[in-house]
Amino acid sequence: MNEVPATPEYSLGQRVRVVLNEHNRTPHEGEIYLSVWHFKLERYHYWIVEGGKRISKRYAASDLEPVENG
């Protein structure tokens, strides 16, 4: 069994945007409110909150891109 990486690619509260592709067709932009290591897939999954509403879909790091604050 592989070890969990020390730090996920995105941190809690970090502002991100969903990268639109064949798997992600709905645009979302918000903050990371939860990150969970998936042992079988060996990667983190992220959930975001947009405008106070939690988005139920989970995202991999490759599904997200950081948004600069400002």
LINFEN-V308658 format. One record per backbone hydrogen bond with DSSP energy under -0.5 kcal/mol. NH is the residue of the N-H (numbers start at 0). CO is the residue of the C=O. If there is no record, write none. Layout:
# LINFEN-V308658
[[NH/CO] [NH/CO]]
This chain:
# LINFEN-V308658
[[12/31] [13/10] [15/29] [16/64] [17/27] [18/62] [19/17] [20/23] [24/22] [26/24] [29/15] [30/48] [31/13] [32/46] [33/46] [35/44] [37/42] [38/36] [41/37] [42/37] [44/35] [45/58] [46/33] [48/30] [49/52] [52/49] [54/47] [55/53] [58/45] [60/43] [62/59] [63/60] [64/16] [66/14]]
